[in-house]
Amino acid sequence: MNKQALTEIIISKMEEACLANDSQLIEDINDETQLMETGLDSLGFAVVVVMLEEELGFDPFAESDEIIYPENFSEFLHIYYDHLNEK
């Protein structure tokens, strides 16, 4: 899977989580977008991680030995992208 396809999946799940949480995702998410400024709170991101696990078949946060706290969209994307390329 390439980065663009993965980006589309992640943003789609973020939109779904916002709808379920009665919040609104910002329009222009780019690499530098701070995660806490997207319209999702920490619970919303937990929902996104669960939805991505269902879609992709893994949770890189649960499978990592390190505690990871991505701050921006690029970091979040690369956690998933790097995990995909490790398999």
Number of C-alpha atoms within 10 A of each C-alpha: 8 9 13 10 9 17 20 11 15 21 16 14 20 24 20 19 24 22 12 12 15 9 16 16 17 13 8 7 17 11 12 11 16 16 20 14 12 20 18 23 15 10 11 19 18 13 20 22 21 16 18 20 13 11 12 13 10 16 17 18 15 11 9 11 8 8 8 13 9 14 13 18 21 17 18 18 18 15 17 20 17 12 15 15 9 6 5
